Amino acid sequence: MKVELLNITKRFGTVLANDDVSLIVHAGTIHGLLGENGAGKSTLVKVLSGFISRDRGQILLDGVPVEVRSPADAIRVGVGMLHQDPLDFPPLSVLDNFMAGKSGEFFINRRHAIQQFEELSAHFNFDLDIYRKVSDLTVGERQQLEILRLLSLGVQTLILDEPTTGISASQKTALFSAAKQLAAEGKSVIFVSHKLEDVEELCDEVTVMRQGKVVGKQPIPCPDHVLIDLMFGRELAQPTKPQTRQAIAALTLRDAQITDDRLTLKIDELTVYQGEVIGLAGLEGSGQQLLLLVCAGLHKLSQGSLEIDRVDMTGKPYNGFLKAGIGYSPADRLKDGLVPGLTIQEHVALRTPPRGLFVDWRDVLQRTQQAIALFNIRGKATSQVEQLSGGNQQRTQLALLPVPLHLLLMEHPTRGLDIESTLWVWQQLIARCEGGTAILFMSSDLDEIMQYSDRVIVFSSGRVSDPIPVADLTVEKLGQMIGGRFDDPIQPVPVNV
């Protein structure tokens, strides 16, 4: 189905999110929509999918003007959207979610729904158990379920909004294969992203947006520097990781055993030095987060000892770790890192040491304005954090971290961020290393781990490698180890559940 968006304009208060934007997507193609965080990409596709009403402009499908005032309207005319966090009902089964939205009958024929689900699953090589609860699925599996549901409703144009954030490499491969198959069958796919490598791998053509406007269109393949220049209007300087490691231990684990309800990690000895960056590599759920939680004082060691700056912190409460200069930055910014409903200024107030019984709001406002300027946060002191883009939420999280820090623990520090925001984050982190802060971070981006780590620890189904100097690794070797091919494998400790 051919999609034409003509002169779309959308304003949120004083913010012009879409400024006279036009986009044409031909049937049988995958069209990339590329831009930095806050460029207006998601607003545009939400207009097309009925989640947002446009202020001005026209939508044509196969040359026919249509009115899309709701997601139901969009489905009715053949447009469906796969959100970054799929819209589903976690307590219900896969089958119940698959049947959601079907109309025309008071009672839905479950046998027919099962047959349709199995046929579509086989068509795209998806392996989903129809009786599992959606709450037990990974993000990638939830995406697969939502794609099947939308196709069963007759969708001819599928919008993928930042779909590769938070899914595994194999799930990304399956997603891209399905998108190419849809295009080969004559359907159109709109792929929204800020990742050059994803657009170049998947798309036939790309439209680039910046500050709410279309700034260029390019066929794929296209040189990276052309797309970067369109996205940001300038070249981006790559930060380099200098040698910042000192000979002073920041963190020491000895004879450590870490257990949760799924895994047991065994680490004979681990020393992290001041100014050092250690990357934690592995598939989601392999134990990286468990190690970070222990180092932050949020999970107890089952056995062994933990020292911070040569002070025994074994069994100490979380507040003791905070006082020892430990900072923790979680991956889910709105769930675990920030408080939805509160403004940037109110977050700064929570982090500001009290002066007596009352909050000095004049001092807090001054601190907030300084943080906004220093961390280049695109928002105001009165902006609620959930209204900020992903990049600006991450900037806000970093602005709230105390200075100085002895040890900084981070989950996916650049997940969901555009190129500029990613480079900016690492500039700040490297600056902390130069001040003596040690950093442990987990990431699913192997290139990020290779670029910024001094040493790497690999996790694979509960197995933990010794720290490996990054000079002794390649991305290929790292991938093999994540898959379980350790040169000197450490056997996992069995857990009785």
TORNU-698662 format. One record per residue (C-alpha): residue number from 1; residue in three letters; x, y, z. Coordinates in Angstrom, 2 decimals. Layout:
# TORNU-698662
{pt NUM 'ALA' {X Y Z}} ...
END
This chain:
# TORNU-698662
{pt 1 'MET' {0.00 0.00 0.00}} {pt 2 'LYS' {1.36 3.41 -0.98}} {pt 3 'VAL' {1.37 5.93 1.86}} {pt 4 'GLU' {1.51 9.71 1.35}} {pt 5 'LEU' {1.78 12.16 4.23}} {pt 6 'LEU' {1.44 15.68 2.87}} {pt 7 'ASN' {2.31 18.87 4.77}} {pt 8 'ILE' {1.72 17.37 8.21}} {pt 9 'THR' {1.96 19.92 11.02}} {pt 10 'LYS' {1.63 19.17 14.73}} {pt 11 'ARG' {2.25 21.50 17.65}} {pt 12 'PHE' {2.39 20.72 21.38}} {pt 13 'GLY' {2.04 24.07 23.09}} {pt 14 'THR' {5.03 26.13 22.02}} {pt 15 'VAL' {6.86 23.09 20.57}} {pt 16 'LEU' {6.46 22.55 16.81}} {pt 17 'ALA' {6.96 18.77 16.68}} {pt 18 'ASN' {6.15 18.39 12.94}} {pt 19 'ASP' {6.66 21.39 10.69}} {pt 20 'ASP' {5.04 20.93 7.26}} {pt 21 'VAL' {6.38 17.37 6.90}} {pt 22 'SER' {5.78 15.34 3.72}} {pt 23 'LEU' {6.68 11.66 3.30}} {pt 24 'ILE' {5.96 9.13 0.54}} {pt 25 'VAL' {6.34 5.38 1.12}} {pt 26 'HIS' {5.83 3.10 -1.89}} {pt 27 'ALA' {4.21 -0.34 -1.75}} {pt 28 'GLY' {6.69 -3.20 -1.54}} {pt 29 'THR' {9.41 -1.10 0.12}} {pt 30 'ILE' {10.93 -0.56 3.55}} {pt 31 'HIS' {11.28 3.16 4.16}} {pt 32 'GLY' {13.55 4.39 6.96}} {pt 33 'LEU' {12.66 7.43 9.04}} {pt 34 'LEU' {15.91 8.56 10.61}} {pt 35 'GLY' {16.71 11.33 13.08}} {pt 36 'GLU' {18.09 12.12 16.51}} {pt 37 'ASN' {15.99 11.84 19.68}} {pt 38 'GLY' {13.29 14.52 19.56}} {pt 39 'ALA' {13.51 15.07 15.78}} {pt 40 'GLY' {9.76 14.46 15.33}} {pt 41 'LYS' {9.85 10.91 13.94}} {pt 42 'SER' {7.54 9.30 16.48}} {pt 43 'THR' {5.08 12.20 16.32}} {pt 44 'LEU' {4.77 11.77 12.56}} {pt 45 'VAL' {4.06 8.04 12.66}} {pt 46 'LYS' {1.67 8.48 15.58}} {pt 47 'VAL' {-0.30 10.88 13.37}} {pt 48 'LEU' {-0.44 8.20 10.66}} {pt 49 'SER' {-1.41 5.48 13.15}} {pt 50 'GLY' {-4.13 7.55 14.83}} {pt 51 'PHE' {-2.52 7.97 18.25}} {pt 52 'ILE' {-2.13 11.73 17.70}} {pt 53 'SER' {-4.38 14.07 15.71}} {pt 54 'ARG' {-2.64 16.37 13.23}} {pt 55 'ASP' {-3.19 20.13 13.23}} {pt 56 'ARG' {-2.83 20.40 9.47}} {pt 57 'GLY' {-2.02 18.24 6.44}} {pt 58 'GLN' {-3.40 15.28 4.52}} {pt 59 'ILE' {-3.02 11.48 4.55}} {pt 60 'LEU' {-3.45 9.49 1.31}} {pt 61 'LEU' {-3.45 5.69 1.05}} {pt 62 'ASP' {-3.12 4.36 -2.50}} {pt 63 'GLY' {-4.01 7.88 -3.65}} {pt 64 'VAL' {-7.24 8.11 -1.63}} {pt 65 'PRO' {-7.55 10.75 1.15}} {pt 66 'VAL' {-8.40 9.18 4.53}} {pt 67 'GLU' {-9.26 10.48 7.98}} {pt 68 'VAL' {-7.38 8.75 10.80}} {pt 69 'ARG' {-8.63 9.96 14.16}} {pt 70 'SER' {-7.87 6.88 16.27}} {pt 71 'PRO' {-5.84 3.65 16.17}} {pt 72 'ALA' {-9.07 1.82 15.29}} {pt 73 'ASP' {-9.46 4.10 12.26}} {pt 74 'ALA' {-5.88 3.32 11.25}} {pt 75 'ILE' {-6.41 -0.44 11.50}} {pt 76 'ARG' {-9.62 -0.11 9.49}} {pt 77 'VAL' {-7.74 1.52 6.58}} {pt 78 'GLY' {-4.82 -0.92 6.83}} {pt 79 'VAL' {-2.21 0.88 8.96}} {pt 80 'GLY' {-0.77 -0.70 12.11}} {pt 81 'MET' {2.02 0.36 14.43}} {pt 82 'LEU' {4.44 -1.74 16.47}} {pt 83 'HIS' {5.51 0.43 19.39}} {pt 84 'GLN' {8.93 0.30 21.04}} {pt 85 'ASP' {7.17 -1.18 24.06}} {pt 86 'PRO' {4.39 -3.29 22.48}} {pt 87 'LEU' {0.82 -2.48 23.53}} {pt 88 'ASP' {-0.46 -5.73 24.98}} {pt 89 'PHE' {-2.12 -7.27 28.04}} {pt 90 'PRO' {0.64 -8.97 30.10}} {pt 91 'PRO' {-1.67 -10.99 32.42}} {pt 92 'LEU' {-3.39 -12.64 29.43}} {pt 93 'SER' {-2.15 -15.46 27.21}} {pt 94 'VAL' {-0.55 -15.13 23.81}} {pt 95 'LEU' {-3.76 -16.39 22.20}} {pt 96 'ASP' {-5.98 -13.94 24.09}} {pt 97 'ASN' {-3.73 -11.06 23.04}} {pt 98 'PHE' {-3.74 -12.30 19.44}} {pt 99 'MET' {-7.54 -12.16 19.41}} {pt 100 'ALA' {-7.68 -8.64 20.87}} {pt 101 'GLY' {-9.27 -6.13 18.52}} {pt 102 'LYS' {-11.07 -8.63 16.31}} {pt 103 'SER' {-14.63 -7.61 15.54}} {pt 104 'GLY' {-17.68 -8.78 13.64}} {pt 105 'GLU' {-18.80 -11.49 16.05}} {pt 106 'PHE' {-20.04 -11.51 19.63}} {pt 107 'PHE' {-18.04 -14.67 20.28}} {pt 108 'ILE' {-14.69 -15.21 18.57}} {pt 109 'ASN' {-14.02 -18.66 17.17}} {pt 110 'ARG' {-10.96 -19.72 19.18}} {pt 111 'ARG' {-10.29 -22.72 16.97}} {pt 112 'HIS' {-10.15 -20.48 13.92}} {pt 113 'ALA' {-7.95 -17.98 15.80}} {pt 114 'ILE' {-5.52 -20.77 16.77}} {pt 115 'GLN' {-5.35 -21.95 13.16}} {pt 116 'GLN' {-4.73 -18.43 11.89}} {pt 117 'PHE' {-2.07 -17.81 14.56}} {pt 118 'GLU' {-0.24 -21.04 13.73}} {pt 119 'GLU' {-0.31 -20.32 9.99}} {pt 120 'LEU' {1.05 -16.79 10.44}} {pt 121 'SER' {3.70 -17.98 12.92}} {pt 122 'ALA' {4.90 -20.65 10.50}} {pt 123 'HIS' {4.90 -18.12 7.66}} {pt 124 'PHE' {7.39 -15.89 9.52}} {pt 125 'ASN' {9.23 -18.65 11.43}} {pt 126 'PHE' {8.12 -17.26 14.80}} {pt 127 'ASP' {8.11 -19.74 17.66}} {pt 128 'LEU' {5.50 -18.64 20.22}} {pt 129 'ASP' {3.52 -20.78 22.64}} {pt 130 'ILE' {-0.12 -19.66 22.42}} {pt 131 'TYR' {-0.79 -20.61 26.04}} {pt 132 'ARG' {2.08 -18.68 27.66}} {pt 133 'LYS' {1.32 -15.48 29.51}} {pt 134 'VAL' {2.58 -12.39 27.74}} {pt 135 'SER' {4.22 -11.29 31.00}} {pt 136 'ASP' {6.62 -14.23 30.57}} {pt 137 'LEU' {7.73 -13.19 27.07}} {pt 138 'THR' {10.80 -11.17 26.13}} {pt 139 'VAL' {10.39 -7.82 24.36}} {pt 140 'GLY' {11.31 -9.48 21.07}} {pt 141 'GLU' {8.67 -12.18 21.50}} {pt 142 'ARG' {6.06 -9.55 22.37}} {pt 143 'GLN' {6.98 -7.73 19.17}} {pt 144 'GLN' {6.48 -10.92 17.17}} {pt 145 'LEU' {3.07 -11.43 18.76}} {pt 146 'GLU' {1.99 -7.88 17.97}} {pt 147 'ILE' {3.13 -8.19 14.35}} {pt 148 'LEU' {1.04 -11.34 13.94}} {pt 149 'ARG' {-1.97 -9.67 15.57}} {pt 150 'LEU' {-1.76 -6.61 13.31}} {pt 151 'LEU' {-1.39 -8.75 10.19}} {pt 152 'SER' {-4.40 -10.84 11.21}} {pt 153 'LEU' {-6.40 -7.60 11.31}} {pt 154 'GLY' {-5.52 -6.88 7.68}} {pt 155 'VAL' {-2.71 -4.35 8.06}} {pt 156 'GLN' {-1.04 -3.45 4.75}} {pt 157 'THR' {1.35 -0.81 6.12}} {pt 158 'LEU' {3.35 -1.71 9.21}} {pt 159 'ILE' {5.12 0.97 11.25}} {pt 160 'LEU' {8.09 -0.19 13.34}} {pt 161 'ASP' {8.93 2.48 15.95}} {pt 162 'GLU' {12.49 2.02 17.30}} {pt 163 'PRO' {11.98 -1.76 17.36}} {pt 164 'THR' {15.58 -2.87 17.95}} {pt 165 'THR' {15.90 -1.28 21.39}} {pt 166 'GLY' {16.08 -3.98 24.06}} {pt 167 'ILE' {15.93 -7.10 21.87}} {pt 168 'SER' {18.58 -9.75 21.28}} {pt 169 'ALA' {20.63 -10.15 18.11}} {pt 170 'SER' {18.67 -13.27 17.08}} {pt 171 'GLN' {15.34 -11.51 17.65}} {pt 172 'LYS' {16.56 -8.57 15.60}} {pt 173 'THR' {17.45 -10.97 12.77}} {pt 174 'ALA' {13.95 -12.50 12.93}} {pt 175 'LEU' {12.33 -9.05 12.96}} {pt 176 'PHE' {14.30 -7.85 9.94}} {pt 177 'SER' {13.55 -11.08 8.07}} {pt 178 'ALA' {9.82 -10.60 8.69}} {pt 179 'ALA' {9.95 -6.97 7.53}} {pt 180 'LYS' {11.71 -7.96 4.29}} {pt 181 'GLN' {9.16 -10.70 3.73}} {pt 182 'LEU' {6.28 -8.23 4.16}} {pt 183 'ALA' {7.85 -5.89 1.61}} {pt 184 'ALA' {8.35 -8.77 -0.81}} {pt 185 'GLU' {4.60 -9.50 -0.51}} {pt 186 'GLY' {3.76 -5.93 -1.57}} {pt 187 'LYS' {3.14 -4.41 1.82}} {pt 188 'SER' {4.90 -1.22 2.91}} {pt 189 'VAL' {7.02 -0.89 6.04}} {pt 190 'ILE' {8.03 2.32 7.80}} {pt 191 'PHE' {11.09 1.79 9.99}} {pt 192 'VAL' {11.65 4.53 12.58}} {pt 193 'SER' {15.16 4.61 14.02}} {pt 194 'HIS' {18.13 6.68 15.08}} {pt 195 'LYS' {20.61 3.88 14.33}} {pt 196 'LEU' {22.49 4.19 11.05}} {pt 197 'GLU' {23.51 0.54 10.98}} {pt 198 'ASP' {19.91 -0.68 11.30}} {pt 199 'VAL' {18.63 1.62 8.57}} {pt 200 'GLU' {21.47 0.63 6.24}} {pt 201 'GLU' {20.86 -3.07 6.85}} {pt 202 'LEU' {17.10 -3.05 6.37}} {pt 203 'CYS' {15.82 -0.11 4.32}} {pt 204 'ASP' {15.48 0.68 0.62}} {pt 205 'GLU' {15.26 4.44 1.14}} {pt 206 'VAL' {15.54 6.82 4.09}} {pt 207 'THR' {14.00 10.16 4.99}} {pt 208 'VAL' {15.94 12.18 7.57}} {pt 209 'MET' {14.27 14.54 10.05}} {pt 210 'ARG' {15.83 17.24 12.19}} {pt 211 'GLN' {14.02 19.58 14.60}} {pt 212 'GLY' {10.60 18.63 13.28}} {pt 213 'LYS' {11.40 19.04 9.58}} {pt 214 'VAL' {12.42 16.79 6.69}} {pt 215 'VAL' {16.00 17.74 5.82}} {pt 216 'GLY' {16.74 15.15 3.15}} {pt 217 'LYS' {16.00 11.83 1.45}} {pt 218 'GLN' {18.57 9.27 0.34}} {pt 219 'PRO' {18.56 5.83 -1.32}} {pt 220 'ILE' {20.23 3.05 0.62}} {pt 221 'PRO' {23.13 2.27 0.63}} {pt 222 'CYS' {24.37 5.75 1.52}} {pt 223 'PRO' {27.68 6.86 3.11}} {pt 224 'ASP' {27.48 7.31 6.89}} {pt 225 'HIS' {28.89 10.82 6.81}} {pt 226 'VAL' {26.06 11.98 4.51}} {pt 227 'LEU' {23.37 10.70 6.89}} {pt 228 'ILE' {25.18 12.05 9.97}} {pt 229 'ASP' {25.46 15.47 8.37}} {pt 230 'LEU' {21.73 15.42 7.59}} {pt 231 'MET' {20.81 14.28 11.12}} {pt 232 'PHE' {22.94 16.78 13.02}} {pt 233 'GLY' {24.03 19.40 10.51}} {pt 234 'ARG' {27.69 18.79 11.37}} {pt 235 'GLU' {30.33 16.14 11.89}} {pt 236 'LEU' {30.47 14.42 15.28}} {pt 237 'ALA' {33.72 14.05 17.15}} {pt 238 'GLN' {34.31 10.52 18.49}} {pt 239 'PRO' {35.47 10.55 22.13}} {pt 240 'THR' {38.59 8.49 22.78}} {pt 241 'LYS' {39.22 6.49 25.94}} {pt 242 'PRO' {42.58 7.59 27.38}} {pt 243 'GLN' {44.55 5.47 29.83}} {pt 244 'THR' {42.97 6.49 33.16}} {pt 245 'ARG' {43.47 3.34 35.25}} {pt 246 'GLN' {45.31 3.86 38.51}} {pt 247 'ALA' {47.02 1.26 40.69}} {pt 248 'ILE' {44.53 1.75 43.54}} {pt 249 'ALA' {41.71 -0.75 44.06}} {pt 250 'ALA' {38.22 0.75 43.93}} {pt 251 'LEU' {36.28 -2.53 44.30}} {pt 252 'THR' {37.38 -6.00 45.39}} {pt 253 'LEU' {35.31 -9.19 45.45}} {pt 254 'ARG' {36.77 -12.37 47.01}} {pt 255 'ASP' {35.33 -15.90 47.01}} {pt 256 'ALA' {32.03 -14.35 45.96}} {pt 257 'GLN' {28.89 -16.31 45.29}} {pt 258 'ILE' {25.84 -14.39 44.08}} {pt 259 'THR' {22.51 -16.16 43.88}} {pt 260 'ASP' {19.01 -15.27 42.76}} {pt 261 'ASP' {16.06 -17.50 41.84}} {pt 262 'ARG' {17.58 -18.37 38.43}} {pt 263 'LEU' {21.36 -18.16 38.57}} {pt 264 'THR' {24.37 -18.52 40.79}} {pt 265 'LEU' {27.50 -16.59 39.87}} {pt 266 'LYS' {30.88 -17.62 41.33}} {pt 267 'ILE' {33.75 -15.13 41.24}} {pt 268 'ASP' {36.99 -16.19 42.94}} {pt 269 'GLU' {38.48 -12.71 42.89}} {pt 270 'LEU' {37.77 -9.48 41.05}} {pt 271 'THR' {39.59 -6.19 41.52}} {pt 272 'VAL' {38.42 -3.04 39.75}} {pt 273 'TYR' {40.85 -0.13 39.82}} {pt 274 'GLN' {40.23 3.60 40.12}} {pt 275 'GLY' {39.75 5.25 36.72}} {pt 276 'GLU' {39.10 1.89 35.04}} {pt 277 'VAL' {36.15 0.99 32.80}} {pt 278 'ILE' {35.02 -2.63 32.82}} {pt 279 'GLY' {32.39 -3.74 30.31}} {pt 280 'LEU' {30.02 -6.57 31.19}} {pt 281 'ALA' {29.09 -8.51 28.04}} {pt 282 'GLY' {26.46 -11.21 27.60}} {pt 283 'LEU' {22.90 -11.96 26.63}} {pt 284 'GLU' {20.18 -10.44 28.78}} {pt 285 'GLY' {19.68 -12.40 31.99}} {pt 286 'SER' {23.14 -13.97 32.04}} {pt 287 'GLY' {24.14 -12.38 35.35}} {pt 288 'GLN' {25.50 -8.92 34.47}} {pt 289 'GLN' {22.72 -7.06 36.29}} {pt 290 'LEU' {23.06 -9.35 39.31}} {pt 291 'LEU' {26.72 -8.36 39.69}} {pt 292 'LEU' {25.86 -4.65 39.39}} {pt 293 'LEU' {23.12 -4.96 42.03}} {pt 294 'VAL' {25.57 -6.59 44.46}} {pt 295 'CYS' {28.16 -3.87 43.88}} {pt 296 'ALA' {25.48 -1.23 44.49}} {pt 297 'GLY' {24.35 -2.79 47.76}} {pt 298 'LEU' {20.95 -3.71 46.31}} {pt 299 'HIS' {21.53 -7.48 46.47}} {pt 300 'LYS' {23.41 -9.46 49.11}} {pt 301 'LEU' {26.29 -11.82 48.55}} {pt 302 'SER' {25.44 -15.43 49.32}} {pt 303 'GLN' {29.04 -15.87 50.44}} {pt 304 'GLY' {32.36 -14.10 50.16}} {pt 305 'SER' {33.42 -10.50 50.77}} {pt 306 'LEU' {33.09 -7.13 49.05}} {pt 307 'GLU' {35.41 -4.18 49.67}} {pt 308 'ILE' {35.06 -0.59 48.49}} {pt 309 'ASP' {38.28 1.43 48.70}} {pt 310 'ARG' {39.70 -1.29 50.98}} {pt 311 'VAL' {36.75 -0.95 53.40}} {pt 312 'ASP' {34.71 -4.12 54.02}} {pt 313 'MET' {31.12 -3.46 52.84}} {pt 314 'THR' {29.89 -7.07 53.00}} {pt 315 'GLY' {26.29 -7.13 54.19}} {pt 316 'LYS' {26.12 -3.33 54.66}} {pt 317 'PRO' {22.80 -1.61 53.82}} {pt 318 'TYR' {22.22 0.30 50.59}} {pt 319 'ASN' {22.54 3.64 52.37}} {pt 320 'GLY' {26.07 2.69 53.38}} {pt 321 'PHE' {27.00 2.13 49.74}} {pt 322 'LEU' {25.59 5.56 48.84}} {pt 323 'LYS' {27.72 7.17 51.54}} {pt 324 'ALA' {30.75 5.26 50.19}} {pt 325 'GLY' {30.33 7.01 46.84}} {pt 326 'ILE' {28.60 4.31 44.81}} {pt 327 'GLY' {26.29 5.51 42.01}} {pt 328 'TYR' {23.84 3.32 40.14}} {pt 329 'SER' {22.14 4.18 36.84}} {pt 330 'PRO' {19.42 1.66 35.82}} {pt 331 'ALA' {18.38 0.89 32.25}} {pt 332 'ASP' {14.68 1.64 32.75}} {pt 333 'ARG' {14.89 5.38 33.37}} {pt 334 'LEU' {11.24 6.01 34.17}} {pt 335 'LYS' {10.64 2.86 36.21}} {pt 336 'ASP' {13.82 2.72 38.28}} {pt 337 'GLY' {15.84 5.91 37.70}} {pt 338 'LEU' {13.38 8.82 37.67}} {pt 339 'VAL' {9.96 9.54 39.19}} {pt 340 'PRO' {7.18 10.09 36.60}} {pt 341 'GLY' {5.04 13.08 37.51}} {pt 342 'LEU' {7.92 15.01 39.09}} {pt 343 'THR' {9.74 17.86 37.37}} {pt 344 'ILE' {13.48 18.17 36.82}} {pt 345 'GLN' {13.55 20.74 39.63}} {pt 346 'GLU' {11.77 18.37 42.02}} {pt 347 'HIS' {14.29 15.61 41.19}} {pt 348 'VAL' {17.13 18.03 42.00}} {pt 349 'ALA' {15.38 18.85 45.28}} {pt 350 'LEU' {15.34 15.16 46.20}} {pt 351 'ARG' {19.10 15.01 45.59}} {pt 352 'THR' {19.93 18.29 47.41}} {pt 353 'PRO' {21.09 17.99 51.05}} {pt 354 'PRO' {18.46 19.64 53.28}} {pt 355 'ARG' {19.15 22.90 55.06}} {pt 356 'GLY' {16.91 22.72 58.08}} {pt 357 'LEU' {13.27 21.64 57.90}} {pt 358 'PHE' {12.28 23.29 54.63}} {pt 359 'VAL' {13.41 23.08 51.00}} {pt 360 'ASP' {15.26 26.17 49.79}} {pt 361 'TRP' {13.51 26.34 46.43}} {pt 362 'ARG' {15.57 29.34 45.28}} {pt 363 'ASP' {18.76 27.31 45.77}} {pt 364 'VAL' {17.16 24.24 44.14}} {pt 365 'LEU' {16.10 26.28 41.10}} {pt 366 'GLN' {19.62 27.64 40.72}} {pt 367 'ARG' {21.08 24.12 40.92}} {pt 368 'THR' {18.51 22.89 38.39}} {pt 369 'GLN' {19.29 25.63 35.89}} {pt 370 'GLN' {23.01 24.91 36.28}} {pt 371 'ALA' {22.40 21.19 35.66}} {pt 372 'ILE' {20.24 21.89 32.60}} {pt 373 'ALA' {22.95 24.12 31.14}} {pt 374 'LEU' {25.88 21.84 32.04}} {pt 375 'PHE' {24.24 18.65 30.77}} {pt 376 'ASN' {22.51 20.34 27.81}} {pt 377 'ILE' {19.09 19.00 28.85}} {pt 378 'ARG' {16.41 20.06 26.39}} {pt 379 'GLY' {13.78 20.94 28.92}} {pt 380 'LYS' {12.90 23.46 31.59}} {pt 381 'ALA' {13.10 23.26 35.37}} {pt 382 'THR' {9.33 22.72 35.37}} {pt 383 'SER' {9.37 19.97 32.72}} {pt 384 'GLN' {8.07 16.63 33.97}} {pt 385 'VAL' {10.63 13.91 33.28}} {pt 386 'GLU' {8.22 11.65 31.35}} {pt 387 'GLN' {7.78 14.46 28.81}} {pt 388 'LEU' {11.50 14.45 27.98}} {pt 389 'SER' {12.97 12.42 25.13}} {pt 390 'GLY' {15.01 9.31 25.98}} {pt 391 'GLY' {18.27 11.18 25.49}} {pt 392 'ASN' {17.23 13.99 27.80}} {pt 393 'GLN' {15.99 11.54 30.43}} {pt 394 'GLN' {19.46 9.95 30.39}} {pt 395 'ARG' {21.10 13.39 30.63}} {pt 396 'THR' {18.86 14.12 33.62}} {pt 397 'GLN' {19.85 10.84 35.29}} {pt 398 'LEU' {23.53 11.69 34.83}} {pt 399 'ALA' {22.96 15.21 36.17}} {pt 400 'LEU' {21.49 13.72 39.36}} {pt 401 'LEU' {24.54 11.52 40.06}} {pt 402 'PRO' {26.73 12.90 42.88}} {pt 403 'VAL' {30.19 14.31 42.19}} {pt 404 'PRO' {32.66 12.87 42.94}} {pt 405 'LEU' {31.80 9.17 42.78}} {pt 406 'HIS' {34.05 6.31 43.80}} {pt 407 'LEU' {32.30 3.70 41.65}} {pt 408 'LEU' {29.66 4.16 38.94}} {pt 409 'LEU' {27.48 1.20 37.93}} {pt 410 'MET' {25.43 1.49 34.74}} {pt 411 'GLU' {22.92 -0.65 32.88}} {pt 412 'HIS' {22.88 0.06 29.13}} {pt 413 'PRO' {24.05 3.68 29.48}} {pt 414 'THR' {23.24 4.56 25.86}} {pt 415 'ARG' {20.30 2.24 25.03}} {pt 416 'GLY' {17.74 4.10 22.92}} {pt 417 'LEU' {19.97 7.14 22.40}} {pt 418 'ASP' {20.92 8.71 19.08}} {pt 419 'ILE' {24.53 9.02 17.96}} {pt 420 'GLU' {25.09 12.50 19.35}} {pt 421 'SER' {23.62 11.66 22.76}} {pt 422 'THR' {25.67 8.45 22.90}} {pt 423 'LEU' {28.91 10.30 22.22}} {pt 424 'TRP' {27.98 12.98 24.75}} {pt 425 'VAL' {27.27 10.39 27.46}} {pt 426 'TRP' {30.66 8.78 26.98}} {pt 427 'GLN' {32.41 12.14 27.07}} {pt 428 'GLN' {30.91 12.65 30.54}} {pt 429 'LEU' {31.82 9.14 31.66}} {pt 430 'ILE' {35.41 9.44 30.45}} {pt 431 'ALA' {35.69 12.74 32.31}} {pt 432 'ARG' {34.63 10.93 35.49}} {pt 433 'CYS' {37.27 8.26 34.88}} {pt 434 'GLU' {39.91 10.95 34.58}} {pt 435 'GLY' {38.80 12.10 38.03}} {pt 436 'GLY' {39.36 8.59 39.44}} {pt 437 'THR' {35.87 7.09 39.19}} {pt 438 'ALA' {35.77 3.40 38.29}} {pt 439 'ILE' {32.94 2.33 35.97}} {pt 440 'LEU' {31.23 -1.03 35.50}} {pt 441 'PHE' {28.67 -1.04 32.71}} {pt 442 'MET' {26.59 -3.67 30.93}} {pt 443 'SER' {25.64 -3.28 27.28}} {pt 444 'SER' {24.22 -5.40 24.48}} {pt 445 'ASP' {26.25 -3.32 21.99}} {pt 446 'LEU' {29.52 -5.19 21.55}} {pt 447 'ASP' {31.10 -2.31 19.63}} {pt 448 'GLU' {30.38 -0.01 22.59}} {pt 449 'ILE' {31.99 -2.47 24.99}} {pt 450 'MET' {35.06 -2.82 22.76}} {pt 451 'GLN' {35.42 0.92 22.25}} {pt 452 'TYR' {35.21 2.15 25.83}} {pt 453 'SER' {36.29 -0.71 28.11}} {pt 454 'ASP' {39.75 -1.27 29.56}} {pt 455 'ARG' {38.79 -4.85 30.43}} {pt 456 'VAL' {35.75 -7.01 29.69}} {pt 457 'ILE' {33.97 -9.66 31.78}} {pt 458 'VAL' {31.85 -12.09 29.76}} {pt 459 'PHE' {28.72 -13.74 31.14}} {pt 460 'SER' {27.09 -16.79 29.59}} {pt 461 'SER' {24.21 -18.59 31.35}} {pt 462 'GLY' {25.73 -18.03 34.78}} {pt 463 'ARG' {29.32 -18.63 33.73}} {pt 464 'VAL' {31.69 -15.73 34.36}} {pt 465 'SER' {35.03 -15.13 32.67}} {pt 466 'ASP' {38.05 -13.50 34.24}} {pt 467 'PRO' {38.47 -9.83 33.23}} {pt 468 'ILE' {40.04 -9.75 29.76}} {pt 469 'PRO' {42.07 -6.75 28.50}} {pt 470 'VAL' {40.19 -5.32 25.54}} {pt 471 'ALA' {43.40 -5.43 23.49}} {pt 472 'ASP' {43.19 -9.24 23.65}} {pt 473 'LEU' {39.64 -9.33 22.25}} {pt 474 'THR' {37.83 -8.89 18.97}} {pt 475 'VAL' {34.10 -8.48 18.44}} {pt 476 'GLU' {34.05 -11.97 16.90}} {pt 477 'LYS' {35.85 -13.52 19.88}} {pt 478 'LEU' {33.55 -11.67 22.26}} {pt 479 'GLY' {30.52 -13.02 20.40}} {pt 480 'GLN' {31.85 -16.58 20.63}} {pt 481 'MET' {32.38 -16.27 24.38}} {pt 482 'ILE' {28.88 -14.87 24.88}} {pt 483 'GLY' {27.67 -17.98 23.07}} {pt 484 'GLY' {29.45 -20.14 25.65}} {pt 485 'ARG' {32.83 -20.79 24.01}} {pt 486 'PHE' {35.16 -19.94 26.87}} {pt 487 'ASP' {38.86 -20.81 26.52}} {pt 488 'ASP' {38.95 -21.72 30.20}} {pt 489 'PRO' {35.31 -22.28 31.07}} {pt 490 'ILE' {34.12 -21.65 34.62}} {pt 491 'GLN' {31.44 -24.14 35.51}} {pt 492 'PRO' {28.18 -22.67 36.87}} {pt 493 'VAL' {27.11 -23.60 40.38}} {pt 494 'PRO' {23.79 -25.50 40.26}} {pt 495 'VAL' {20.83 -23.85 41.96}} {pt 496 'ASN' {17.97 -25.80 43.46}} {pt 497 'VAL' {14.73 -23.95 42.72}} 
END
